[in-house]
Amino acid sequence: MNAHQRRLLSVVLVVCIDPFSHAQETQSKSDSEAKPARLTFYLPADAELEVEGKKVDGPGEVRHLESSPLPARKRSVLKLKATWTDDGKPRTINKRLTVEAGQAREVDFHLEDLSSDERKVLELTNQEREKADLAPFKVHVKLTRAARGHSANMARQGMLAHTLDDKGPAHRIAETGYRFLHYGENVAEGSRTPAEVVRLWMNSPGHRENILEPRLTQIGIGLSMDQKGRKFWTQVFATPAGKQGAEPK
């Protein structure tokens, strides 16, 4: 290789390497920049929400927030606080949410009140929805209150029924202040585990129809035991009528 060829080769190498090096520097700079996290919250419409001590304004059951810029490649912990009135009693939930810069996260405060067995019923029920290519149920605290109240009443009276004390599912849902277009209810007695009760419902045409009804989008789950340890289960399903506001006074 003569001197001219060596000079030409060196120029070609410089031209090829330079853009690549610049791209690495640009990418490195981009990766090191602080970015906000995009947060979505699910909670009662009348709830007050705070993130890092600052109130998140806006009514409605779904609220969005873009956090302040967070350090890149580092986990940050945000303090969350939600407060609302449930059946005339104040309810406060405090959570810590671990997020990273640029991350999108969802927080569902409706889930916080479920017991482990109630959560498992939700999980198994939504698995059946997924098999049928249906969207999963979203938990609603008012529907859970209706479901729990009915389970407790069935356990107290030792009776499996949809109507007790002259009140049916629609009446119980309405009493919570939840406004609905469609509703459904599943009840069961004696099943010992979440898997057993969901299997029982799925093997019954009417109960299965409720679980796989596309129009029903929200759910409440209740479990109560009588003095003998016998379990009474309730699922309350509904389609909300517009935005859910505060409970009537």
N, C-alpha and C positions, 0 to 999 in steps of 0.2 A: 504494500500500500504506500503510495507516494505522499508527500507532504500535503498536497492539495486535497487528496481524498481524506486524509486524517482531519484536516480542518473542516471539511464538509460534514463528516460524520459527527464531529463534536457539536457543530451547529444544529444538526438534526436532533441529537440527543437532548440538547438544551430546550429546543422548541417542544419536544414531546413531554419532557418532565415538568416544565414550568406550570402548565395549566393544572396538572394533577396535584401538584404541591399546593397551588392556590385553592383548589377545591377542598383539599383536606383542611386547610386553615379556615375556610369559610364554614365547613361543616362543624369543625371543632368549636368555632365561635358561636354557631347557632345552638349547639348542644349545651353550651355553658350559660345561655341566657335564661333568666328567670321567666316563668310563664304561669298564668293563673290556672287553677283547676275549675272544671265546669261541673257544678253540682245540681242535682235534681232531688227534690224532697217530696215525699208523699205523706200527708198528715191531714187531720181534720180541718175543714175549711175555716173554723173559728179559732184555730190554734195560733198562738204567738210563737214565732221562731227566732232564735238568736244564734248567730255564728260568731265565735270569738267575742261574745259580749255585745255584738251589734245586731240590732233588730233587722230582720229581713221583712220588708214591707210587702204587702200584696195579699189579698184574700185568695181563697181557692184551695183545692186539695192537692194541686201540683204546683210547686214553686221552683224557680230556677235562680241560680246564683253563680256568678263568676267571681272566684276568690281574688284576693290581692295576689300579685305575682309571687310564686314560690320558687325557692332555690332549685336549680336544675340538678338532676341526679342525686336528689336527697329527699328522704321521706319527711313530710311535715304532719303534725297532729293538730287537727282543728277541734275545738270544743263546741259542741252543739247542745242546744237546750230548746225543748218544745213544751209548751204549756197549754192545756185546754181544760174545759169542764166536761166531765163524763158522768152522766146521771146525777148532776147537781154537785158532784164532788170534784175538787181540783186535781188535775193529773199532770205531773211533771216528769219528763224523761230527759236525762242527761246522757250524752254519748260522746265518745272520742272517735274521730274519723281520721284514719291514716291515708294521706293522699300524696301524689307526686305531681310535679309541674306538668301541665298540659293534660292531665288525666281527667276522664269523665267518670263520675261516680253517682250512684243512686242510693238514697237513704229512705227506707220505708218505716216510719214511726208506727204505723198500724201493726207491724209484726211484733213490736216490743212487748206487747201485753199477752201474747200467746204462751201457753204452757208448752212443754216439750212434746206432749202427746198431741196437742192441738196443732202445733207446727208440723208434726209428722203427717197428720191427716191432710193438711194443706199441701204438703209436698207430694204425697201419694195421689191426691185428687188431681193436682196439676200435671202429674205424669200421665194420667189417663187422658187429660185434655190434649197434651202434647202428642200422644199416639193418634189422636183424631185430627191432628193439624189445627187445633184450636188455641187461641191465646190463653195464657194462664189466668186464673182468678187473682184479683187484687183484694187483699184483706181490707175490710173497713171496720173501724172500731164500733160504730153503731150497730152494724149487723152482728158483730161478735157479742155485743151486749144483749141483743135480742136472742141469739143462740144460747148464750150462757144462762140467761134468765129462764128460758124454756127448759133447758136440761135440769136446772136446779129445781124447777117446779115439778117436772116429771119424777125426779128422784124423791122429792118431798112427799108426793102423792102416791108414789109407787105405781105409776101408770104411764104406758107408752101411748102417746096420742099427739095429733096435730092441733087439736082444740082442747084447751083446758080453761076452766073458769070463764067459759063463753068467749074466749079470745082465740082467734086463729093466727096464722103466720102474718097476714097482712096487718092485722091490728097491732101485733107485737112490734113489727118493723116500724109502723107509723108512730108508735109511742116513743121511739127513740129520737124522732125528729128527722129521720131519713126519708127522703122523697123518692119514689120509685115509679118506674114504668111497668116492669115485670118483676115477678118474684117466684121463688120456689123454696121448698124446705125438705130436708131429709132428716129422719130421726131413727135411732136404733137403740136397743137395750141389750145388755149382757155381753157384747163383744169386749174381749179383754184388751186387745191391742189396736192401734191405728190401722195396721195392715189388715187385721181381721174385719174391722168395720167397713173399711173402704172396699174390700173384696165382697162383703155382703151386699153393699149398695150396688156395686157394679154388676152383680149377678141378679139384680132385681130390675126389670124393665123400667118401671116408673122412676126409681131412684137414679138409675143409669141415665135416663133421659134428662133429669135435672143437671147432673154433672156435665153432660155433653151438650147442653143447650147453648147454642152460639150467642143468643141474645143476652144471656146472663153473664155479667162481667165481674161482679164483686161478690165477696163471700164473707160470712162470719162463722166462727166455729166455737162450739161450746161443749164442755164435758163436765159432768157432775156425778158423784157417787152417793148412793143411799147408805143407810147405816149398816147394811150387810156387805157393803163393798161392791154392789152391783152398779155397773157404769151405764149412764144415759148420755147418748151422743146426739148432737144437733148440728146440722149444716143449714145456714140460711143464705140463699142466693138472691141477687137482685140486679136490676139494671137501673142505674141512677137517672132521675129526671132532672137533667141540667146540672148546674152547680149546686153542691150541698152547702147550705148556709148554716148559721148557728141554730141551735135548738130553740124551739119556741118557748117563750117564758110562760 
